[in-house]
Amino acid sequence: MKTSSILGLNARTQLFAYKYNTKRGKSIADSKIQTARVLKKAEVAHPEIFKKFMDPKDVLESDWGSLPDQFALKPSRGMGGEGIIVVKRRLKSNGKPIWLTTQKERVTADDLKLHTLDILEGAYSMGNDPDVAFIQEYVGRAKAFRRYAYRGTPDIRIIVFNKIPVMAMLRLPTKESGGRANLHQGALGVGVDIATGTTTNAIWHGSQIVYKPDTGRKLRGVKVPNWTLILETAVKAAEASNLGYVGVDIVLHPDKGPMVLELNAQPGLQIQLANGEGLKKRLERVDDLNVIDADHGVRIAKMLFAGRFENRAAQEEGIKTLKGLEEIKIYSFDKSRRVRILARIDTGAMRSSIDRGLAEDLGLMTKENILWKDKYEYRSASGLQTRPVIGITYIIAGQKIRSTASVTDRSRMSTRFLMGRNDMAGFLINPTQ
């Protein structure tokens, strides 16, 4: 990971969080109660809130025995998972309700009352200010994560900037973290490829790991279910909150699918270690793009930030060397056919480019596949013009590349496709061939 591509604390605060986040957006993110209210209005899925406690009178007069068998008791302005009690099931008792937490601890109604009063006094809030407590729907663990998460509920942290999901990380609770998906308490952080929803690198206490501690399960190659819907949900949550730069935490309900758990206006930066890549470069690439909606933002993200090695076999083959001219197989928009063409490998060009006629023949010039208009202007016989940028998928040297390409007239050039530097990650280039 290049130092110049890493986003530091000061840059995160001054260049992104402060510049792109409104005061109202920050207020929403700081309060789980406000977050839930905004998400409900925008029809973004989130765990239901059953009950709120504003003052001690609410706590003492509430019918605690009427609570469901499963729920989570939380502070509205808590940080780092502190102050949360997650109840997994109700136990049989002689009259008085007793529940079992995910930590295998028994709690009574009196225990919950005392804990709620502590929350109201600010024991778990930022600055120890008085807070609000609430009872929220229990989510549990999706089937895909049961072998990887210890007791608690895993979540997916997605950084959304300018309506585009730019980086993602799966956070897995461990025994050390007490079932909480918090990296500082010992949870695992696992990078996720934006294009496919497949896990890549993993970290534990800031160090790279390959296997899950205790069980020895490999952490790379895990497929996150409902990936596209997860990304779209994250973008819709960012839009609803008026946060231009935000970390969206999403949980996968076993039956209901993706739900937004909370928002963070200044998300932590360990996600860069988990992905083995800096945030700064990704943020700069999408800073001035005109993004229409969540679907548009997700399509851009999948093309710009796709991993270069999408399967284990490709990784084990090692780095390939490309010559100045290489044959590629480029897919049509509907993936129904592939066309073999000769491509020029040009380290002097940043983005790949494709001949307009070829793009039209492959059905790549559809409205939904034109991601944006290139911000640079090009001089031609008809004057200055902008070039549309489209999504492309092609195979070169046995590797599948998902990327973007600017569309231009290359009919008079030696090749109808030029491969630029953005697509060369993972390759060596031999300029003499």
Sine and cosine of phi, psi and omega as CSV:
sin_phi,cos_phi,sin_psi,cos_psi,sin_omega,cos_omega
0.00,0.00,0.85,-0.53,-0.02,-1.00
-0.95,0.31,0.68,-0.74,-0.01,-1.00
-0.86,0.51,-0.60,0.80,-0.04,-1.00
-0.92,0.40,-0.32,0.95,-0.03,-1.00
-1.00,-0.06,-0.11,0.99,-0.06,-1.00
-0.99,0.16,0.70,-0.72,0.08,-1.00
-1.00,-0.02,0.87,-0.50,0.02,-1.00
-1.00,-0.04,0.08,-1.00,-0.05,-1.00
-0.88,0.48,-0.72,0.70,-0.04,-1.00
-0.91,0.41,-0.69,0.72,0.01,-1.00
-0.90,0.43,-0.64,0.77,0.03,-1.00
-0.86,0.52,-0.71,0.71,-0.06,-1.00
-0.95,0.30,-0.75,0.66,-0.14,-0.99
-0.99,0.13,-0.66,0.75,-0.10,-0.99
-1.00,0.05,-0.43,0.90,-0.10,-0.99
-0.83,-0.56,-0.90,0.44,-0.08,-1.00
-0.87,0.50,-0.72,0.70,-0.03,-1.00
-0.96,0.29,-0.63,0.78,-0.10,-1.00
-0.96,0.26,-0.61,0.79,-0.16,-0.99
-0.96,-0.28,-0.10,0.99,-0.03,-1.00
-0.96,-0.29,0.80,-0.60,0.01,-1.00
-0.97,0.24,0.32,-0.95,0.04,-1.00
-0.88,0.47,-0.64,0.77,0.03,-1.00
-0.91,0.42,-0.65,0.76,0.01,-1.00
-0.88,0.47,-0.67,0.74,0.03,-1.00
-0.90,0.43,-0.63,0.77,0.02,-1.00
-0.89,0.46,-0.64,0.77,0.03,-1.00
-0.90,0.43,-0.71,0.70,-0.04,-1.00
-0.91,0.41,-0.53,0.85,-0.04,-1.00
-0.96,0.30,-0.29,0.96,-0.05,-1.00
-0.84,-0.54,0.88,-0.48,0.03,-1.00
-0.91,0.41,-0.50,0.87,0.04,-1.00
-0.92,0.40,-0.73,0.68,0.03,-1.00
-0.90,0.43,-0.64,0.77,0.02,-1.00
-0.84,0.54,-0.74,0.67,-0.01,-1.00
-0.88,0.48,-0.63,0.78,-0.01,-1.00
-0.90,0.43,-0.70,0.72,-0.01,-1.00
-0.93,0.38,-0.67,0.74,0.00,-1.00
-0.91,0.41,-0.62,0.79,0.02,-1.00
-0.89,0.45,-0.68,0.74,0.01,-1.00
-0.90,0.44,-0.59,0.81,-0.01,-1.00
-1.00,0.06,0.02,1.00,-0.01,-1.00
0.86,0.50,0.65,0.76,0.10,-1.00
-0.99,-0.17,0.79,-0.62,-0.08,-1.00
-0.87,0.49,0.70,-0.71,0.03,-1.00
-0.39,-0.92,0.40,-0.92,0.02,-1.00
-0.87,0.48,0.68,-0.74,-0.05,-1.00
-0.94,0.33,0.60,-0.80,0.10,-1.00
-0.99,-0.15,0.86,-0.52,-0.06,-1.00
-1.00,0.05,-0.60,0.80,-0.12,-0.99
-0.41,-0.91,0.57,-0.82,0.05,-1.00
-0.85,-0.52,0.53,-0.85,0.03,-1.00
-0.83,-0.56,0.93,-0.37,-0.07,-1.00
-1.00,-0.07,-0.55,0.83,-0.02,-1.00
-0.56,-0.83,0.19,-0.98,-0.06,-1.00
-0.83,0.55,-0.51,0.86,0.00,-1.00
-0.87,0.48,-0.64,0.77,0.03,-1.00
-0.87,0.50,-0.61,0.79,-0.05,-1.00
-0.93,0.37,-0.73,0.69,-0.10,-0.99
-0.95,0.30,-0.51,0.86,-0.06,-1.00
-1.00,-0.05,-0.13,0.99,-0.06,-1.00
-0.95,0.30,0.55,-0.83,0.06,-1.00
-1.00,0.04,1.00,0.00,-0.08,-1.00
-0.93,0.37,-0.44,0.90,0.01,-1.00
-0.93,0.37,-0.29,0.96,-0.01,-1.00
-1.00,0.07,-0.03,1.00,0.01,-1.00
-0.90,0.43,0.46,-0.89,0.01,-1.00
-0.92,0.39,0.15,-0.99,-0.01,-1.00
-0.94,0.35,-0.44,0.90,0.01,-1.00
-0.78,-0.63,0.70,-0.71,0.03,-1.00
-0.16,-0.99,0.14,-0.99,0.08,-1.00
-0.80,-0.61,0.76,-0.65,0.08,-1.00
-0.98,-0.17,0.84,-0.54,-0.13,-0.99
-0.69,-0.72,0.45,-0.89,0.22,-0.98
-1.00,0.10,0.60,-0.80,-0.04,-1.00
-0.92,0.38,-0.60,0.80,-0.06,-1.00
-0.92,-0.39,0.48,0.88,0.02,-1.00
-0.95,0.32,0.34,-0.94,0.00,-1.00
-0.78,-0.62,0.57,-0.82,0.12,-0.99
0.89,0.45,0.42,0.91,0.03,-1.00
0.98,0.21,0.08,1.00,-0.01,-1.00
-0.95,0.30,0.58,-0.82,0.09,-1.00
0.99,0.15,0.13,0.99,-0.04,-1.00
-0.99,-0.14,0.76,-0.64,0.13,-0.99
-0.90,-0.43,0.84,-0.55,0.00,-1.00
-0.94,-0.33,0.88,-0.48,-0.02,-1.00
-0.99,-0.15,0.79,-0.61,-0.08,-1.00
-1.00,-0.09,-0.59,0.81,0.03,-1.00
-0.30,-0.95,0.35,-0.94,0.04,-1.00
-1.00,0.00,0.65,-0.76,0.00,-1.00
-0.98,-0.19,0.42,-0.91,0.08,-1.00
-0.95,0.31,0.68,-0.74,-0.03,-1.00
-0.51,-0.86,0.16,-0.99,0.01,-1.00
-1.00,-0.02,0.96,0.28,0.08,-1.00
1.00,-0.09,-0.78,0.62,-0.05,-1.00
-1.00,0.05,0.71,-0.71,-0.02,-1.00
-0.94,0.35,0.68,-0.73,0.06,-1.00
-0.70,-0.71,0.67,-0.74,0.00,-1.00
-0.84,-0.54,0.33,-0.94,0.07,-1.00
-0.92,-0.39,0.81,-0.59,-0.01,-1.00
-0.99,0.11,0.16,-0.99,0.05,-1.00
-0.92,0.40,-0.27,0.96,0.05,-1.00
-1.00,-0.03,0.20,0.98,0.02,-1.00
0.90,0.43,0.48,0.88,0.05,-1.00
-0.97,-0.26,0.59,-0.80,0.04,-1.00
-1.00,-0.02,0.72,-0.69,0.03,-1.00
-0.76,-0.65,0.63,-0.78,0.03,-1.00
-0.98,-0.21,0.10,-1.00,0.06,-1.00
-0.87,0.49,-0.61,0.79,0.02,-1.00
-0.90,0.43,-0.62,0.78,0.05,-1.00
-0.88,0.48,-0.70,0.72,-0.01,-1.00
-0.91,0.41,-0.61,0.79,0.03,-1.00
-0.88,0.47,-0.74,0.67,-0.01,-1.00
-0.88,0.47,-0.66,0.75,0.01,-1.00
-0.91,0.42,-0.63,0.77,0.01,-1.00
-0.91,0.41,-0.64,0.77,0.05,-1.00
-0.89,0.46,-0.60,0.80,0.07,-1.00
-0.88,0.47,-0.66,0.75,0.02,-1.00
-0.88,0.48,-0.72,0.70,-0.03,-1.00
-0.88,0.47,-0.54,0.84,0.00,-1.00
-0.98,0.22,-0.13,0.99,0.06,-1.00
1.00,-0.08,0.34,0.94,-0.04,-1.00
-0.89,0.47,-0.41,0.91,-0.08,-1.00
-0.84,-0.54,0.13,0.99,-0.06,-1.00
-1.00,-0.04,0.26,-0.97,0.06,-1.00
-0.91,0.41,0.83,-0.55,0.00,-1.00
0.97,0.25,0.19,0.98,-0.02,-1.00
0.82,0.57,0.52,0.85,0.05,-1.00
-0.98,0.19,0.46,-0.89,0.05,-1.00
-0.80,0.60,0.60,-0.80,-0.14,-0.99
-0.74,-0.67,0.01,-1.00,0.07,-1.00
-0.89,-0.46,0.66,-0.75,0.05,-1.00
-0.96,-0.30,0.43,-0.90,0.02,-1.00
-0.48,-0.88,0.40,-0.92,0.06,-1.00
-0.97,-0.24,0.81,-0.58,-0.09,-1.00
-0.84,-0.54,0.42,-0.91,0.03,-1.00
-0.83,0.56,0.68,-0.73,0.07,-1.00
-0.98,0.19,0.72,-0.69,-0.06,-1.00
-0.99,-0.15,-0.74,0.68,-0.03,-1.00
0.99,0.16,-0.23,-0.97,-0.05,-1.00
-0.92,-0.38,0.75,-0.66,0.11,-0.99
-0.92,0.40,0.49,-0.87,-0.06,-1.00
-0.82,0.58,-0.62,0.79,-0.06,-1.00
-0.89,0.45,-0.37,0.93,-0.10,-1.00
-0.95,-0.32,-0.01,1.00,-0.12,-0.99
-0.88,0.47,-0.53,0.85,-0.01,-1.00
-0.99,0.13,-0.13,0.99,-0.11,-0.99
-0.91,-0.42,-0.31,0.95,-0.07,-1.00
-0.93,-0.37,0.69,-0.73,0.01,-1.00
-1.00,0.01,0.95,-0.32,0.12,-0.99
0.87,0.50,-0.82,0.57,-0.11,-0.99
-0.97,0.24,-0.11,-0.99,-0.04,-1.00
-0.99,-0.12,0.86,-0.50,0.09,-1.00
-0.93,0.36,0.39,-0.92,0.13,-0.99
-0.68,-0.74,0.25,-0.97,0.01,-1.00
-0.89,-0.45,0.89,-0.45,0.06,-1.00
-1.00,0.01,0.83,-0.55,0.02,-1.00
-0.84,-0.54,0.82,-0.57,0.09,-1.00
-1.00,0.09,0.87,-0.50,0.02,-1.00
-0.92,-0.39,0.79,-0.61,0.03,-1.00
-0.69,-0.72,0.78,-0.62,-0.01,-1.00
0.82,0.58,0.67,0.74,0.02,-1.00
0.91,0.42,0.33,0.95,-0.01,-1.00
-0.83,-0.56,0.83,-0.56,0.10,-1.00
-0.95,0.30,0.92,-0.40,-0.14,-0.99
-0.98,-0.18,-0.38,0.93,0.01,-1.00
-0.35,-0.94,0.53,-0.85,-0.05,-1.00
-0.64,-0.77,0.47,-0.88,0.00,-1.00
-0.53,-0.85,0.74,-0.67,0.11,-0.99
-1.00,0.01,0.78,-0.63,0.00,-1.00
-0.93,-0.36,0.86,-0.51,-0.10,-0.99
-0.94,-0.35,0.85,-0.53,0.06,-1.00
-0.89,0.45,0.54,-0.84,0.05,-1.00
-0.80,-0.60,0.11,-0.99,0.06,-1.00
-0.89,0.47,-0.63,0.78,0.00,-1.00
-0.90,0.43,-0.61,0.79,-0.03,-1.00
-0.99,0.17,0.00,1.00,0.02,-1.00
0.93,0.37,0.49,0.87,0.00,-1.00
0.99,0.15,0.12,0.99,0.00,-1.00
-0.99,-0.13,0.57,-0.82,-0.01,-1.00
-1.00,-0.01,0.81,0.58,-0.03,-1.00
-0.87,-0.50,0.86,-0.50,-0.09,-1.00
-0.89,0.46,-0.59,0.80,-0.05,-1.00
-0.93,0.36,-0.33,0.94,0.01,-1.00
-0.99,-0.14,0.03,1.00,0.08,-1.00
0.93,-0.37,0.16,0.99,0.08,-1.00
-0.96,0.29,0.29,-0.96,0.02,-1.00
-1.00,-0.06,0.62,-0.79,0.11,-0.99
-0.93,-0.37,0.84,-0.54,-0.07,-1.00
-0.83,-0.56,0.88,-0.48,0.01,-1.00
-0.89,0.45,0.55,-0.84,0.00,-1.00
-0.80,-0.60,0.77,-0.64,0.05,-1.00
-0.92,0.39,0.83,-0.56,-0.07,-1.00
-0.87,0.49,-0.59,0.80,-0.09,-1.00
-0.96,0.28,-0.63,0.78,-0.16,-0.99
-0.92,-0.38,-0.29,0.96,-0.07,-1.00
0.96,0.27,0.40,0.92,-0.01,-1.00
-0.97,-0.24,0.70,-0.71,-0.04,-1.00
-0.94,0.35,0.52,-0.85,-0.06,-1.00
-0.85,-0.52,-1.00,-0.05,0.01,-1.00
-1.00,0.00,0.22,-0.98,0.05,-1.00
-0.60,-0.80,0.51,-0.86,0.05,-1.00
-0.73,-0.68,0.45,-0.89,0.08,-1.00
-0.59,-0.80,0.87,-0.50,-0.10,-0.99
0.81,0.58,0.60,0.80,0.08,-1.00
0.99,0.13,-0.04,1.00,-0.01,-1.00
-0.95,-0.32,0.55,-0.83,-0.01,-1.00
-0.94,0.34,0.69,-0.73,0.09,-1.00
-0.71,-0.71,0.32,-0.95,0.03,-1.00
-0.92,-0.38,-0.59,0.81,-0.07,-1.00
-0.90,-0.44,0.50,-0.87,0.02,-1.00
-0.94,0.35,0.78,-0.63,0.03,-1.00
-0.83,0.55,0.55,-0.83,0.03,-1.00
0.98,0.17,-0.78,0.63,-0.08,-1.00
-1.00,-0.08,-0.44,0.90,0.00,-1.00
0.97,0.24,0.23,0.97,0.02,-1.00
-0.96,0.27,0.66,-0.75,0.00,-1.00
-0.95,0.32,0.73,-0.69,-0.09,-1.00
-1.00,-0.06,-0.27,0.96,0.03,-1.00
-1.00,0.08,0.63,-0.77,0.08,-1.00
1.00,-0.06,0.13,0.99,0.05,-1.00
-0.98,0.18,0.77,-0.63,-0.02,-1.00
-1.00,-0.02,0.84,-0.55,0.05,-1.00
-0.99,0.12,0.85,-0.53,-0.03,-1.00
-0.92,0.38,0.39,-0.92,0.09,-1.00
0.81,0.58,0.63,0.77,-0.18,-0.98
-0.89,0.46,-0.74,0.67,-0.02,-1.00
-0.87,0.49,-0.67,0.75,0.02,-1.00
-0.90,0.44,-0.60,0.80,0.05,-1.00
-0.88,0.48,-0.73,0.68,0.00,-1.00
-0.89,0.45,-0.70,0.72,0.01,-1.00
-0.89,0.45,-0.63,0.78,0.03,-1.00
-0.90,0.44,-0.65,0.76,0.02,-1.00
-0.89,0.45,-0.68,0.73,0.00,-1.00
-0.92,0.40,-0.66,0.75,0.01,-1.00
-0.90,0.44,-0.58,0.81,0.06,-1.00
-0.91,0.41,-0.66,0.76,0.04,-1.00
-0.89,0.46,-0.68,0.74,0.02,-1.00
-0.89,0.46,-0.69,0.73,-0.05,-1.00
-0.91,0.42,-0.50,0.87,-0.09,-1.00
-1.00,-0.02,-0.09,1.00,-0.07,-1.00
0.88,0.47,0.54,0.84,0.05,-1.00
-0.95,-0.31,0.89,-0.45,0.01,-1.00
-0.97,0.23,-0.45,0.90,0.02,-1.00
-0.74,-0.67,0.91,-0.41,-0.14,-0.99
-0.44,-0.90,0.51,-0.86,0.17,-0.99
-0.99,-0.16,0.87,-0.49,-0.02,-1.00
-0.96,-0.27,0.84,-0.54,0.01,-1.00
-0.99,-0.15,0.87,-0.50,-0.07,-1.00
-0.88,-0.48,0.69,-0.72,0.09,-1.00
-0.93,-0.38,0.45,-0.89,0.03,-1.00
-0.97,-0.25,0.96,-0.27,0.06,-1.00
-0.94,0.35,0.72,-0.69,-0.05,-1.00
-0.83,0.56,-0.49,0.87,-0.04,-1.00
-0.93,-0.36,-0.58,0.81,-0.13,-0.99
-1.00,-0.09,-0.18,0.98,0.02,-1.00
1.00,0.06,-0.37,-0.93,-0.09,-1.00
-0.90,0.44,0.69,-0.72,0.06,-1.00
-0.67,-0.74,0.62,-0.78,0.06,-1.00
-0.99,0.15,0.85,-0.53,-0.02,-1.00
-1.00,0.05,-0.73,0.68,0.04,-1.00
-0.27,-0.96,0.16,-0.99,-0.01,-1.00
-0.86,-0.51,0.47,-0.88,0.03,-1.00
-0.69,-0.73,0.90,-0.45,-0.04,-1.00
-0.96,0.27,-0.31,0.95,0.08,-1.00
-0.71,-0.70,0.95,0.32,-0.07,-1.00
-0.90,0.44,0.51,-0.86,0.01,-1.00
-0.88,0.47,0.28,-0.96,-0.15,-0.99
-0.96,-0.28,0.07,1.00,0.02,-1.00
-0.93,0.36,-0.24,0.97,0.06,-1.00
-0.85,0.53,-0.45,0.89,0.03,-1.00
-0.93,0.37,-0.64,0.77,0.04,-1.00
-0.92,0.40,-0.65,0.76,-0.02,-1.00
-0.90,0.43,-0.49,0.87,0.00,-1.00
-0.99,-0.13,-0.17,0.98,-0.03,-1.00
0.91,0.41,0.48,0.88,-0.05,-1.00
-0.45,-0.89,0.56,-0.83,0.00,-1.00
-0.98,0.19,0.50,-0.87,0.01,-1.00
-0.98,0.17,-0.51,0.86,-0.16,-0.99
-0.83,0.56,-0.74,0.67,-0.03,-1.00
-0.90,0.45,-0.65,0.76,0.01,-1.00
-0.90,0.43,-0.67,0.74,0.01,-1.00
-0.89,0.45,-0.67,0.74,-0.01,-1.00
-0.91,0.42,-0.52,0.86,-0.03,-1.00
-0.93,0.37,-0.44,0.90,-0.08,-1.00
-0.91,-0.42,0.14,0.99,-0.12,-0.99
-0.83,0.56,-0.70,0.72,-0.13,-0.99
-0.93,-0.37,0.33,0.94,0.03,-1.00
-0.97,0.22,0.56,-0.83,0.04,-1.00
-1.00,-0.05,0.97,-0.23,-0.07,-1.00
-0.97,-0.22,0.80,-0.60,-0.11,-0.99
-0.98,0.20,-0.79,0.61,-0.07,-1.00
-0.44,-0.90,-0.11,-0.99,-0.05,-1.00
-0.89,0.46,-0.67,0.74,0.01,-1.00
-0.88,0.48,-0.68,0.74,0.02,-1.00
-0.89,0.45,-0.71,0.70,-0.01,-1.00
-0.88,0.47,-0.63,0.78,0.01,-1.00
-0.93,0.36,-0.63,0.77,0.02,-1.00
-0.90,0.44,-0.65,0.76,0.05,-1.00
-0.89,0.46,-0.72,0.70,-0.03,-1.00
-0.86,0.50,-0.68,0.73,-0.04,-1.00
-0.91,0.41,-0.52,0.85,0.02,-1.00
-0.99,0.16,-0.65,0.76,-0.07,-1.00
-0.98,0.22,-0.57,0.82,-0.18,-0.98
-0.89,-0.45,0.43,0.90,0.05,-1.00
-0.93,0.38,0.65,-0.76,0.08,-1.00
-0.92,0.39,0.56,-0.83,-0.06,-1.00
-0.99,0.15,-0.36,0.93,0.04,-1.00
-0.88,-0.48,0.95,-0.30,-0.15,-0.99
-0.99,-0.13,-0.04,1.00,0.06,-1.00
-0.53,-0.85,0.32,-0.95,-0.09,-1.00
-0.89,0.45,-0.61,0.79,-0.01,-1.00
-0.87,0.50,-0.66,0.75,0.00,-1.00
-0.90,0.44,-0.62,0.79,0.01,-1.00
-0.91,0.41,-0.63,0.78,-0.08,-1.00
-0.97,0.26,-0.33,0.94,0.01,-1.00
-0.95,0.32,-0.38,0.93,0.02,-1.00
1.00,0.01,-0.13,-0.99,-0.07,-1.00
-0.99,0.15,0.74,-0.67,0.01,-1.00
-1.00,-0.09,0.50,-0.86,0.07,-1.00
-0.97,-0.24,0.77,-0.64,-0.01,-1.00
-0.97,-0.25,0.61,-0.79,0.08,-1.00
-1.00,0.01,0.03,-1.00,0.01,-1.00
-0.89,0.45,-0.52,0.85,0.09,-1.00
-0.82,-0.57,0.74,-0.67,-0.01,-1.00
-0.67,-0.74,0.56,-0.83,0.11,-0.99
-0.99,0.16,0.69,-0.72,0.08,-1.00
-0.80,-0.60,0.36,-0.93,0.13,-0.99
-0.89,-0.45,0.93,-0.37,-0.08,-1.00
-0.97,-0.25,0.68,-0.73,-0.08,-1.00
-1.00,0.07,0.52,-0.85,0.19,-0.98
-0.96,0.28,0.20,-0.98,-0.07,-1.00
-0.87,0.50,-0.65,0.76,-0.02,-1.00
-1.00,0.03,0.11,0.99,0.04,-1.00
0.89,0.46,0.29,0.96,-0.03,-1.00
-0.99,0.17,-0.32,0.95,0.02,-1.00
-0.51,-0.86,0.33,-0.94,0.06,-1.00
-0.79,-0.62,0.64,-0.77,-0.02,-1.00
-0.91,-0.42,0.76,-0.65,0.05,-1.00
-1.00,0.06,0.81,-0.59,0.05,-1.00
-0.62,-0.78,0.27,-0.96,0.07,-1.00
-1.00,-0.03,0.73,-0.68,-0.02,-1.00
-0.89,-0.46,0.59,-0.81,0.09,-1.00
-1.00,-0.04,0.74,-0.67,0.02,-1.00
-0.99,-0.13,0.92,-0.38,-0.14,-0.99
-0.81,-0.58,0.96,-0.26,0.02,-1.00
-0.95,0.30,-0.18,0.98,0.02,-1.00
-0.99,0.11,-0.23,0.97,0.01,-1.00
-0.98,-0.20,0.68,-0.73,0.00,-1.00
-0.97,0.24,-0.79,0.62,-0.05,-1.00
-0.96,-0.29,0.51,-0.86,0.11,-0.99
-0.93,0.37,0.39,-0.92,0.06,-1.00
-0.67,-0.74,0.48,-0.88,-0.07,-1.00
-0.74,-0.68,0.56,-0.83,0.03,-1.00
-0.92,0.39,0.69,-0.73,-0.05,-1.00
-0.85,0.52,-0.69,0.73,-0.01,-1.00
-0.87,0.49,-0.66,0.75,0.02,-1.00
-0.92,0.39,-0.67,0.74,0.01,-1.00
-0.87,0.49,-0.66,0.75,0.02,-1.00
-0.92,0.40,-0.66,0.75,0.00,-1.00
-0.88,0.47,-0.55,0.83,-0.01,-1.00
-1.00,0.05,0.02,1.00,0.01,-1.00
0.95,0.30,0.40,0.92,-0.06,-1.00
-1.00,0.05,-0.07,1.00,-0.06,-1.00
-0.99,-0.14,0.37,0.93,0.07,-1.00
-0.93,0.38,0.40,-0.92,-0.05,-1.00
-0.84,0.54,-0.66,0.75,-0.04,-1.00
-0.96,0.30,-0.26,0.96,-0.01,-1.00
-0.99,-0.16,-0.14,0.99,0.11,-0.99
-0.99,0.11,0.95,-0.30,-0.14,-0.99
-0.98,0.20,-0.68,0.74,0.05,-1.00
-0.21,-0.98,0.15,-0.99,0.10,-0.99
-0.99,-0.10,0.76,-0.65,-0.01,-1.00
-0.84,0.55,0.71,-0.70,-0.07,-1.00
-0.95,0.32,-0.32,0.95,0.01,-1.00
-1.00,0.09,0.52,-0.85,0.03,-1.00
-0.97,-0.23,0.58,-0.82,-0.03,-1.00
-0.85,-0.52,0.68,-0.74,-0.01,-1.00
-1.00,0.00,0.77,-0.64,0.03,-1.00
-0.71,-0.70,-0.05,-1.00,0.00,-1.00
-0.88,0.48,-0.46,0.89,0.00,-1.00
-1.00,-0.06,0.14,0.99,0.03,-1.00
0.96,-0.27,-0.27,-0.96,-0.02,-1.00
-0.96,0.28,0.64,-0.77,0.02,-1.00
-0.56,-0.83,0.40,-0.91,0.11,-0.99
-0.97,-0.23,0.42,-0.91,-0.02,-1.00
-0.95,-0.32,0.74,-0.67,0.11,-0.99
-0.93,0.36,0.55,-0.83,0.06,-1.00
-0.93,-0.38,0.81,-0.58,-0.08,-1.00
-0.88,-0.47,0.30,-0.96,0.11,-0.99
-0.99,0.10,0.66,-0.75,0.01,-1.00
-0.69,-0.72,0.43,-0.90,0.12,-0.99
-0.71,-0.71,0.79,-0.61,0.01,-1.00
-0.51,-0.86,0.29,-0.96,0.01,-1.00
-0.91,-0.41,0.77,-0.64,0.06,-1.00
-0.67,-0.74,0.76,-0.65,0.00,-1.00
0.79,0.61,0.60,0.80,0.04,-1.00
0.99,0.16,0.02,1.00,-0.03,-1.00
-0.95,-0.30,0.71,-0.70,0.06,-1.00
-1.00,0.03,0.79,-0.61,-0.01,-1.00
-0.91,-0.41,0.80,-0.60,0.18,-0.98
-0.94,-0.35,0.84,-0.55,-0.11,-0.99
-0.38,-0.92,-0.32,-0.95,0.06,-1.00
-0.82,-0.57,0.41,-0.91,0.05,-1.00
-0.56,-0.83,0.64,-0.77,0.10,-0.99
-0.99,0.14,0.58,-0.82,-0.06,-1.00
-0.99,-0.17,0.79,-0.61,-0.01,-1.00
-0.51,-0.86,0.12,-0.99,0.04,-1.00
-1.00,0.05,0.96,-0.29,0.02,-1.00
-0.92,-0.39,0.33,0.95,-0.07,-1.00
-0.89,0.45,-0.45,0.89,-0.01,-1.00
-0.99,-0.11,0.05,1.00,-0.02,-1.00
-0.99,-0.15,0.23,-0.97,-0.09,-1.00
-0.94,0.34,-0.45,0.89,0.03,-1.00
-0.75,-0.67,0.45,-0.90,-0.01,-1.00
-1.00,-0.07,0.04,1.00,0.01,-1.00
-0.57,-0.82,0.68,-0.73,0.06,-1.00
-0.83,-0.55,0.79,-0.62,0.02,-1.00
-1.00,-0.09,0.87,-0.49,-0.03,-1.00
-0.99,-0.10,0.04,-1.00,-0.11,-0.99
-0.89,0.46,-0.51,0.86,-0.02,-1.00
-0.86,0.51,-0.40,0.92,-0.03,-1.00
-0.99,-0.15,0.05,1.00,-0.15,-0.99
-0.99,-0.12,0.06,1.00,0.03,-1.00
-0.86,0.50,0.76,-0.65,0.00,-1.00
1.00,-0.02,0.04,1.00,0.01,-1.00
-0.86,-0.50,0.43,-0.90,0.22,-0.98
-0.96,-0.29,0.54,-0.84,-0.04,-1.00
-0.90,-0.43,0.79,-0.61,0.06,-1.00
-0.97,-0.23,0.98,-0.20,-0.09,-1.00
-0.95,0.31,-0.20,0.98,-0.05,-1.00
-1.00,0.06,-0.18,0.98,-0.04,-1.00
-0.96,-0.28,0.00,0.00,0.00,0.00
